[in-house]
């Protein structure tokens, strides 16, 4: 199911794929690459006109969760 807030802020349908959510491709990743991707995506959300809306909190949390998932895998 597509979540409009994820589509609007990040251009992804939902939070189901941590790599897609963070804008990362397939292949091996280092912790540094994941952390950089997280910072870039959080910045993208904050710069968006709707980035400070309450619904954006869900997106920011999903980004942090995605990074934690990838780092721990």
C-alpha positions in Angstrom: 0.0 0.0 0.0 1.3 3.4 -0.9 1.6 6.0 1.9 1.1 9.5 0.5 3.5 11.2 3.0 6.4 8.9 2.0 5.6 9.6 -1.7 5.4 13.3 -1.2 8.5 13.8 1.0 10.8 11.1 -0.5 9.3 9.8 -3.7 9.0 6.3 -2.4 5.7 4.4 -2.0 6.2 3.4 1.7 8.6 2.4 4.4 8.7 -1.3 3.6 12.2 -1.4 2.0 14.9 0.1 4.1 17.3 0.4 1.2 14.8 2.2 -1.0 13.7 4.4 1.9 17.3 5.5 2.4 18.0 5.8 -1.4 20.5 3.0 -1.4 21.2 0.4 -4.1 21.8 -3.3 -3.7 25.2 -4.6 -2.6 27.4 -4.4 0.5 27.1 -1.3 2.6 29.3 0.1 5.3 28.0 1.8 8.4 29.3 5.1 7.1 27.4 4.8 3.9 24.2 4.1 5.8 24.7 7.0 8.2 25.5 9.4 5.3 22.3 8.2 3.5 20.3 8.7 6.6 21.6 12.3 7.1 20.9 13.1 3.4 17.3 11.7 3.6 16.6 13.5 6.9 17.9 16.7 5.3 15.6 16.1 2.3 12.6 15.8 4.6 13.4 18.9 6.6 13.9 21.0 3.4 10.6 19.9 2.0 7.7 22.4 2.4 5.8 19.8 4.4 8.9 18.6 6.2 7.9 20.1 9.6 4.3 18.8 9.5 3.4 16.3 12.2 3.1 13.5 9.5 6.7 14.1 8.6 7.7 12.8 12.1 6.5 9.3 10.9 8.9 9.6 7.9 11.9 10.7 10.0 11.3 7.8 12.4 11.0 5.3 9.6 14.3 6.6 8.2 16.0 6.1 11.5 14.5 2.6 11.9 15.6 1.7 8.4 19.2 2.8 9.1 19.2 0.7 12.4 17.9 -2.3 10.5 20.6 -2.1 7.8 23.4 -1.4 10.3 22.4 -4.4 12.4 22.0 -6.8 9.5 
